[in-house]
């Protein structure tokens, strides 16, 4: 799917309902539609995540919001950057509140299925996705974390309990110059200890996804699509 096939929402009632400028693609039919919200990394915007849209089921609603504030290096960010310091769970609270507002607006606005809402985040966006799941248990059914990480200071029982049974996919670069492999592996251990249903992959790449990673990601989303169909048939 190309960005040209999507619609930018930068004003009007949809912006008022969601609180975020976003780009979206809405499938045909009345719904309810399974939905994926794609969260970009630092210095990204509402356009950069669409390269991953080809891995998603074609009949799903897709929404990509713009980060909260301009980043000094260009694009946008979800929280102010602190040099040489990993962001804490609390650092994402403002962004989480805004993303939660967006997610809760999707059923009325775009006919999203509230029982089938997922997040896909790249780098900082993946951390925001996990923070959202921890702050709002049950709001999302799964997370695809692409060369991302879990925020620090989130090892308390309540935060970890929110990750139990969460469907999660992690794509990790063994040569990642931004997210050290040891940190990614520690994040995977945290997810597993919390009871998340994690599919974890390491690839011989840096801070990006390889063709192999995209194939694995597509297969993971295809499995989610089949699950949503089975659950819909049981209604």
LOTI-654832 format. One line per 10 residues: number of its first residue (from 0); for each residue x, y, z of N, C-alpha, C, O. Coordinates in steps of 0.02 Angstrom, whole numbers, plus 50000, padded with zeros to 5 digits. Layout:
! residues N
NUM	X,Y,Z,X,Y,Z,X,Y,Z,X,Y,Z ~ ...;
END
This chain:
! residues 235
0	50042,49940,50000,50000,50000,50000,50044,50063,50000,50091,50068,50040 ~ 50029,50110,49955,50066,50172,49951,50032,50227,49991,49971,50224,50002 ~ 50071,50276,50011,50043,50333,50047,49990,50368,50005,49942,50396,50032 ~ 49998,50366,49939,49950,50399,49895,49880,50368,49898,49831,50400,49879 ~ 49876,50307,49923,49811,50274,49930,49775,50292,49994,49719,50271,50005 ~ 49807,50330,50037,49780,50345,50103,49752,50416,50106,49756,50454,50057 ~ 49723,50433,50163,49694,50500,50172,49726,50533,50233,49729,50503,50287 ~ 49748,50595,50225,49776,50633,50281,49720,50670,50316,49679,50704,50284 ~ 49718,50663,50381,49668,50697,50423,49704,50749,50465,49738,50732,50514 ~ 49697,50812,50446,49734,50866,50480,49687,50921,50506,49711,50970,50534;
10	49622,50912,50497,49575,50961,50522,49506,50929,50527,49498,50870,50511 ~ 49457,50967,50548,49389,50943,50550,49372,50902,50612,49411,50898,50659 ~ 49314,50870,50609,49288,50834,50667,49330,50772,50684,49336,50754,50742 ~ 49360,50740,50633,49401,50681,50647,49463,50700,50686,49484,50662,50731 ~ 49493,50756,50671,49550,50780,50710,49528,50797,50781,49563,50783,50829 ~ 49470,50828,50787,49444,50845,50853,49431,50784,50895,49443,50785,50956 ~ 49407,50730,50864,49391,50669,50901,49454,50631,50923,49456,50604,50978 ~ 49504,50631,50879,49564,50591,50894,49618,50630,50930,49656,50602,50969 ~ 49621,50696,50918,49672,50737,50949,49740,50733,50916,49787,50764,50939 ~ 49746,50696,50861,49810,50688,50827,49800,50692,50751,49755,50662,50723;
20	49843,50731,50718,49847,50727,50646,49866,50655,50628,49911,50626,50658 ~ 49832,50627,50578,49846,50558,50561,49831,50545,50488,49794,50581,50455 ~ 49861,50492,50463,49846,50467,50397,49812,50399,50405,49830,50360,50448 ~ 49761,50387,50364,49722,50327,50375,49701,50294,50309,49698,50326,50257 ~ 49688,50229,50314,49660,50191,50258,49603,50151,50287,49612,50112,50334 ~ 49543,50160,50258,49483,50127,50283,49459,50076,50231,49448,50095,50173 ~ 49450,50014,50251,49428,49963,50203,49355,49973,50185,49318,50010,50218 ~ 49334,49940,50131,49264,49943,50110,49220,49905,50160,49245,49863,50198 ~ 49157,49921,50160,49110,49886,50204,49095,49926,50266,49129,49975,50282 ~ 49044,49905,50301,49020,49943,50359,49058,49925,50423,49053,49961,50473;
30	49097,49871,50422,49134,49851,50481,49091,49808,50527,49038,49785,50507 ~ 49113,49798,50589,49173,49828,50619,49238,49797,50590,49240,49738,50574 ~ 49289,49839,50584,49352,49819,50554,49406,49809,50608,49413,49851,50652 ~ 49444,49754,50606,49506,49751,50645,49549,49811,50626,49548,49834,50569 ~ 49587,49837,50674,49625,49899,50662,49695,49894,50688,49709,49861,50739 ~ 49741,49927,50652,49810,49933,50673,49828,50007,50674,49817,50042,50625 ~ 49854,50030,50730,49881,50098,50735,49957,50092,50732,49988,50059,50774 ~ 49987,50125,50683,50060,50121,50672,50093,50183,50702,50078,50240,50684 ~ 50139,50172,50749,50172,50226,50786,50245,50233,50763,50285,50187,50771 ~ 50260,50290,50734,50327,50301,50707,50378,50312,50763,50360,50323,50821;
40	50442,50308,50745,50496,50321,50792,50514,50394,50793,50482,50436,50762 ~ 50568,50410,50831,50591,50479,50836,50612,50505,50768,50644,50470,50729 ~ 50593,50567,50753,50606,50601,50690,50563,50574,50633,50577,50587,50574 ~ 50511,50537,50649,50465,50512,50598,50404,50557,50591,50401,50612,50619 ~ 50355,50533,50553,50292,50568,50546,50239,50518,50525,50250,50457,50526 ~ 50180,50543,50506,50124,50500,50489,50133,50462,50423,50091,50421,50405 ~ 50186,50477,50386,50198,50445,50321,50247,50387,50323,50243,50341,50282 ~ 50294,50388,50370,50351,50342,50364,50333,50269,50378,50369,50225,50355 ~ 50279,50256,50415,50263,50187,50434,50227,50149,50379,50218,50088,50385 ~ 50207,50183,50326,50167,50149,50275,50207,50097,50236,50178,50056,50200;
50	50273,50098,50242,50313,50046,50210,50297,49977,50240,50309,49926,50208 ~ 50270,49977,50301,50253,49913,50334,50181,49893,50323,50161,49838,50342 ~ 50141,49936,50291,50070,49921,50282,50060,49860,50238,50008,49826,50243 ~ 50108,49845,50194,50101,49787,50150,50101,49721,50188,50082,49669,50160 ~ 50123,49722,50251,50123,49660,50291,50055,49647,50323,50044,49593,50351 ~ 50010,49695,50320,49946,49692,50356,49891,49662,50313,49893,49667,50252 ~ 49841,49631,50344,49783,49607,50306,49750,49665,50269,49744,49720,50296 ~ 49728,49653,50208,49702,49706,50165,49635,49733,50189,49616,49788,50170 ~ 49599,49695,50229,49532,49717,50250,49532,49747,50320,49480,49750,50353 ~ 49591,49769,50343,49596,49801,50408,49601,49876,50402,49629,49902,50354;
60	49574,49911,50451,49583,49983,50457,49654,49998,50480,49680,49965,50525 ~ 49686,50047,50448,49755,50065,50466,49758,50140,50480,49733,50180,50440 ~ 49787,50158,50536,49793,50228,50556,49865,50242,50578,49893,50204,50617 ~ 49894,50296,50554,49962,50315,50572,49962,50388,50597,49957,50433,50556 ~ 49966,50399,50662,49966,50467,50688,50035,50500,50686,50086,50467,50681 ~ 50035,50566,50689,50096,50606,50693,50114,50616,50767,50070,50626,50808 ~ 50179,50614,50783,50202,50625,50851,50181,50693,50878,50158,50736,50842 ~ 50189,50700,50944,50161,50757,50979,50197,50823,50967,50166,50876,50969 ~ 50262,50821,50953,50299,50883,50947,50357,50875,50898,50381,50820,50887 ~ 50378,50931,50868,50435,50927,50822,50498,50902,50856,50511,50918,50914;
70	50537,50863,50820,50600,50839,50845,50657,50884,50820,50654,50906,50763 ~ 50707,50897,50861,50762,50940,50839,50797,50915,50776,50826,50955,50738 ~ 50796,50850,50764,50829,50822,50706,50782,50816,50645,50800,50785,50595 ~ 50723,50846,50650,50674,50841,50597,50619,50792,50614,50628,50750,50658 ~ 50562,50797,50580,50506,50754,50596,50477,50769,50664,50477,50826,50687 ~ 50451,50716,50695,50415,50725,50759,50436,50672,50809,50465,50621,50791 ~ 50420,50685,50871,50437,50639,50925,50378,50632,50972,50333,50674,50972 ~ 50379,50579,51012,50324,50567,51059,50338,50593,51129,50292,50599,51169 ~ 50400,50609,51143,50418,50639,51208,50484,50675,51200,50523,50658,51156 ~ 50498,50724,51243,50562,50759,51238,50620,50711,51248,50618,50668,51292;
80	50670,50718,51208,50728,50673,51211,50776,50696,51266,50792,50755,51272 ~ 50798,50648,51307,50849,50661,51357,50912,50624,51336,50913,50562,51336 ~ 50965,50660,51317,51026,50626,51293,51054,50577,51343,51055,50590,51403 ~ 51076,50520,51318,51110,50469,51359,51066,50441,51415,51091,50420,51466 ~ 51001,50441,51404,50956,50414,51455,50897,50380,51421,50863,50409,51379 ~ 50885,50317,51439,50827,50282,51411,50763,50310,51442,50762,50323,51502 ~ 50711,50319,51403,50649,50348,51430,50614,50300,51478,50614,50240,51467 ~ 50586,50327,51530,50549,50288,51579,50477,50281,51557,50454,50314,51510 ~ 50441,50237,51591,50370,50229,51577,50333,50295,51587,50289,50313,51548 ~ 50351,50331,51640,50318,50394,51655,50329,50446,51600,50286,50488,51587;
90	50386,50443,51567,50401,50491,51514,50352,50486,51457,50344,50534,51419 ~ 50320,50429,51449,50272,50419,51395,50200,50435,51414,50155,50427,51373 ~ 50188,50456,51476,50119,50464,51499,50078,50511,51456,50020,50496,51441 ~ 50106,50568,51437,50068,50615,51396,50052,50585,51328,49996,50590,51304 ~ 50102,50552,51298,50090,50519,51234,50040,50462,51240,49998,50454,51197 ~ 50044,50424,51294,49997,50369,51304,49926,50396,51308,49881,50368,51277 ~ 49916,50450,51346,49848,50478,51352,49821,50499,51284,49761,50490,51270 ~ 49864,50526,51241,49842,50547,51175,49827,50488,51130,49778,50488,51093 ~ 49869,50437,51133,49857,50377,51093,49793,50341,51116,49755,50316,51075 ~ 49782,50339,51181,49721,50308,51208,49659,50345,51182,49609,50314,51163;
100	49662,50411,51180,49607,50450,51153,49594,50431,51080,49536,50423,51060 ~ 49647,50424,51041,49640,50403,50971,49608,50334,50966,49561,50325,50927 ~ 49634,50287,51004,49608,50219,51000,49534,50215,51018,49496,50179,50986 ~ 49515,50253,51068,49444,50251,51090,49398,50285,51040,49338,50273,51040 ~ 49426,50329,50998,49385,50363,50948,49374,50320,50886,49328,50333,50848 ~ 49416,50270,50875,49414,50232,50811,49349,50196,50798,49326,50196,50741 ~ 49317,50164,50848,49254,50129,50832,49200,50175,50804,49168,50159,50754 ~ 49189,50232,50836,49137,50278,50812,49158,50314,50749,49116,50327,50705 ~ 49221,50330,50743,49245,50371,50688,49255,50331,50623,49234,50353,50570 ~ 49287,50272,50629,49304,50233,50570,49279,50161,50572,49301,50119,50533;
110	49232,50146,50618,49201,50080,50623,49252,50026,50640,49248,49970,50616 ~ 49300,50043,50683,49348,49993,50706,49315,49945,50755,49268,49964,50791 ~ 49338,49884,50756,49314,49834,50803,49353,49843,50869,49413,49831,50870 ~ 49320,49863,50923,49357,49875,50985,49388,49813,51015,49432,49818,51058 ~ 49367,49754,50992,49397,49692,51016,49456,49669,50974,49487,49618,50989 ~ 49472,49706,50922,49527,49688,50878,49568,49750,50859,49570,49769,50801 ~ 49599,49780,50908,49640,49839,50897,49712,49822,50916,49725,49797,50971 ~ 49758,49836,50871,49829,49819,50880,49872,49881,50869,49851,49930,50838 ~ 49932,49877,50895,49982,49930,50885,50043,49901,50850,50062,49844,50863 ~ 50072,49940,50805,50137,49922,50775,50182,49983,50781,50166,50036,50753;
120	50237,49976,50816,50281,50033,50828,50352,50019,50807,50378,49964,50813 ~ 50384,50072,50782,50455,50068,50763,50496,50107,50813,50482,50166,50825 ~ 50546,50075,50843,50593,50107,50889,50556,50142,50946,50524,50107,50987 ~ 50559,50208,50951,50523,50243,51004,50448,50228,51001,50415,50225,51053 ~ 50421,50219,50941,50351,50202,50935,50334,50135,50966,50279,50126,50992 ~ 50381,50087,50964,50370,50023,50996,50368,50031,51072,50327,50000,51106 ~ 50412,50073,51099,50412,50087,51170,50345,50119,51191,50317,50101,51243 ~ 50320,50165,51150,50255,50195,51164,50200,50143,51162,50153,50145,51202 ~ 50204,50096,51115,50153,50044,51111,50152,50002,51175,50098,49989,51203 ~ 50211,49982,51200,50213,49944,51262,50189,49985,51321,50153,49960,51365;
130	50207,50049,51322,50184,50093,51376,50108,50098,51376,50077,50099,51429 ~ 50079,50102,51317,50006,50106,51311,49973,50042,51338,49924,50045,51375 ~ 50002,49985,51321,49975,49921,51345,49980,49916,51421,49935,49889,51453 ~ 50034,49942,51449,50043,49938,51521,49999,49986,51559,49975,49971,51613 ~ 49988,50045,51531,49947,50096,51564,49872,50083,51555,49832,50104,51596 ~ 49854,50049,51500,49783,50037,51485,49773,49963,51469,49764,49945,51411 ~ 49774,49920,51520,49768,49847,51507,49705,49830,51469,49651,49855,51484 ~ 49712,49786,51419,49655,49762,51382,49632,49805,51325,49590,49784,51286 ~ 49660,49865,51318,49638,49909,51264,49662,49884,51196,49625,49890,51147 ~ 49722,49856,51193,49748,49829,51130,49759,49754,51139,49776,49730,51194;
140	49751,49717,51085,49757,49645,51088,49827,49620,51071,49845,49564,51089 ~ 49867,49662,51038,49934,49640,51020,49977,49698,50998,49952,49752,50981 ~ 50043,49685,50997,50092,49736,50978,50145,49704,50934,50172,49652,50951 ~ 50160,49737,50879,50218,49720,50838,50271,49773,50851,50262,49831,50833 ~ 50326,49753,50883,50379,49799,50902,50438,49790,50855,50470,49738,50854 ~ 50452,49841,50816,50504,49838,50765,50565,49877,50789,50562,49937,50797 ~ 50620,49842,50799,50683,49869,50828,50667,49920,50882,50691,49976,50881 ~ 50626,49898,50931,50605,49941,50985,50626,49916,51053,50671,49874,51058 ~ 50595,49941,51105,50614,49924,51173,50557,49938,51220,50508,49971,51201 ~ 50562,49913,51281,50515,49927,51334,50542,49985,51375,50602,49985,51390;
150	50501,50033,51395,50526,50087,51438,50556,50060,51502,50540,50006,51525 ~ 50601,50099,51531,50631,50079,51595,50583,50094,51652,50532,50126,51643 ~ 50601,50069,51711,50562,50080,51773,50491,50055,51766,50444,50088,51791 ~ 50481,49998,51734,50413,49972,51727,50408,49901,51752,50365,49863,51730 ~ 50452,49882,51798,50454,49813,51822,50409,49801,51882,50411,49747,51912 ~ 50366,49850,51900,50321,49839,51956,50268,49789,51936,50255,49778,51877 ~ 50236,49759,51986,50189,49704,51973,50130,49726,51930,50108,49688,51887 ~ 50104,49785,51942,50045,49808,51906,50060,49817,51832,50020,49796,51789 ~ 50117,49847,51816,50135,49858,51747,50146,49793,51710,50122,49784,51654 ~ 50181,49746,51742,50195,49682,51710,50132,49640,51704,50125,49603,51655;
160	50087,49645,51752,50025,49606,51748,49984,49625,51687,49948,49583,51660 ~ 49989,49687,51666,49952,49710,51607,49976,49677,51543,49940,49678,51493 ~ 50035,49648,51543,50063,49616,51483,50044,49543,51477,50059,49511,51426 ~ 50013,49515,51528,49995,49444,51526,49948,49429,51467,49898,49463,51458 ~ 49966,49380,51428,49928,49356,51370,49928,49405,51312,49894,49393,51262 ~ 49965,49459,51317,49970,49506,51261,50007,49472,51203,50060,49442,51212 ~ 49978,49476,51144,50012,49451,51084,50066,49499,51064,50053,49559,51056 ~ 50127,49476,51055,50182,49521,51041,50230,49490,50990,50243,49430,50990 ~ 50255,49533,50946,50305,49514,50897,50363,49563,50905,50352,49624,50907 ~ 50424,49538,50910,50483,49580,50914,50531,49563,50858,50551,49505,50850;
170	50550,49614,50818,50603,49607,50768,50662,49647,50792,50657,49708,50803 ~ 50720,49614,50800,50778,49644,50831,50838,49641,50784,50849,49590,50751 ~ 50875,49695,50779,50936,49696,50739,50997,49679,50782,51011,49713,50831 ~ 51033,49626,50763,51091,49606,50802,51147,49658,50800,51189,49661,50845 ~ 51148,49700,50748,51198,49751,50740,51169,49821,50750,51196,49870,50725 ~ 51113,49825,50785,51079,49888,50795,51123,49937,50833,51144,49922,50889 ~ 51136,49995,50803,51179,50045,50834,51141,50088,50884,51173,50127,50921 ~ 51076,50084,50886,51035,50125,50931,51006,50086,50989,51004,50110,51046 ~ 50984,50025,50975,50956,49982,51028,51003,49923,51036,51000,49876,50995 ~ 51045,49922,51086,51093,49867,51094,51057,49799,51099,51002,49794,51127;
180	51088,49749,51071,51058,49682,51070,51042,49659,51141,50990,49628,51153 ~ 51086,49674,51188,51075,49653,51257,51011,49683,51286,50976,49651,51324 ~ 50997,49745,51267,50936,49776,51291,50874,49743,51260,50824,49731,51294 ~ 50878,49729,51196,50822,49696,51163,50809,49627,51194,50751,49609,51206 ~ 50862,49591,51208,50854,49525,51238,50825,49530,51308,50785,49488,51329 ~ 50845,49582,51345,50817,49593,51412,50742,49609,51408,50703,49587,51450 ~ 50723,49648,51357,50652,49664,51348,50612,49601,51333,50556,49592,51358 ~ 50640,49556,51292,50606,49493,51277,50597,49452,51340,50545,49421,51350 ~ 50648,49450,51383,50642,49413,51446,50587,49443,51490,50550,49406,51522 ~ 50582,49509,51491,50530,49541,51531,50461,49523,51505,50416,49507,51545;
190	50452,49524,51440,50387,49507,51411,50369,49435,51427,50312,49420,51446 ~ 50416,49390,51420,50401,49319,51433,50386,49308,51507,50340,49271,51524 ~ 50424,49341,51551,50412,49333,51623,50344,49360,51642,50313,49336,51690 ~ 50320,49410,51606,50255,49440,51620,50198,49398,51592,50139,49411,51607 ~ 50214,49348,51551,50162,49305,51523,50137,49326,51455,50085,49301,51433 ~ 50172,49372,51422,50153,49390,51354,50165,49332,51307,50209,49290,51318 ~ 50127,49329,51254,50134,49276,51203,50179,49304,51148,50157,49329,51096 ~ 50243,49298,51161,50294,49332,51120,50322,49288,51065,50338,49230,51076 ~ 50326,49317,51005,50365,49288,50950,50425,49334,50939,50416,49392,50919 ~ 50484,49309,50951,50545,49350,50952,50592,49327,50896,50604,49268,50887;
200	50618,49377,50858,50665,49362,50804,50724,49410,50806,50716,49470,50816 ~ 50784,49382,50795,50844,49423,50786,50867,49416,50713,50863,49363,50683 ~ 50891,49473,50686,50914,49474,50617,50982,49507,50613,50999,49549,50655 ~ 51020,49489,50563,51087,49516,50553,51083,49584,50518,51105,49592,50462 ~ 51053,49633,50553,51043,49700,50526,51057,49751,50581,51069,49734,50638 ~ 51053,49815,50561,51058,49870,50608,50988,49892,50629,50945,49851,50643 ~ 50978,49958,50631,50915,49986,50656,50865,49990,50598,50843,50044,50578 ~ 50847,49932,50572,50800,49928,50516,50776,49857,50510,50799,49812,50545 ~ 50728,49846,50465,50702,49779,50453,50728,49752,50387,50728,49787,50336 ~ 50749,49690,50389,50771,49656,50328,50711,49626,50292,50655,49626,50317;
210	50724,49601,50231,50671,49567,50193,50645,49506,50232,50586,49492,50231 ~ 50691,49471,50265,50670,49413,50305,50624,49435,50362,50575,49402,50377 ~ 50641,49490,50394,50600,49516,50449,50531,49535,50424,50481,49522,50458 ~ 50527,49566,50366,50462,49584,50338,50420,49522,50323,50359,49523,50333 ~ 50451,49469,50300,50414,49407,50288,50387,49378,50353,50330,49356,50357 ~ 50428,49379,50405,50406,49353,50470,50350,49397,50499,50302,49372,50528 ~ 50357,49462,50490,50306,49508,50515,50240,49496,50478,50187,49495,50510 ~ 50243,49487,50413,50183,49474,50374,50149,49409,50397,50088,49406,50403 ~ 50189,49358,50410,50161,49295,50433,50127,49303,50501,50075,49273,50514 ~ 50157,49344,50544,50127,49357,50610,50060,49392,50603,50012,49374,50636;
220	50057,49442,50560,49994,49478,50549,49943,49432,50515,49883,49438,50530 ~ 49964,49389,50471,49917,49343,50440,49884,49298,50493,49825,49283,50489 ~ 49924,49277,50542,49897,49236,50597,49846,49276,50637,49796,49249,50659 ~ 49860,49340,50648,49812,49382,50684,49747,49390,50644,49692,49391,50672 ~ 49754,49396,50578,49695,49401,50536,49652,49339,50541,49590,49344,50545 ~ 49682,49280,50540,49644,49218,50546,49610,49213,50614,49553,49190,50619 ~ 49645,49236,50666,49615,49235,50733,49554,49281,50736,49503,49262,50765 ~ 49559,49340,50706,49502,49386,50708,49442,49358,50670,49385,49369,50691 ~ 49454,49322,50615,49399,49291,50579,49366,49237,50620,49304,49232,50621 ~ 49406,49197,50655,49377,49144,50696,49334,49174,50752,49280,49148,50768;
230	49359,49227,50783,49322,49258,50837,49259,49291,50812,49208,49290,50846 ~ 49262,49321,50753,49202,49352,50724,49149,49300,50707,49090,49313,50716 ~ 49171,49241,50684,49123,49188,50666,49087,49161,50728,49031,49136,50723 ~ 49118,49168,50787,49087,49142,50848,49037,49191,50878,49002,49174,50925 ~ 49034,49251,50851,48988,49301,50880,48916,49282,50867,48870,49318,50887;
END
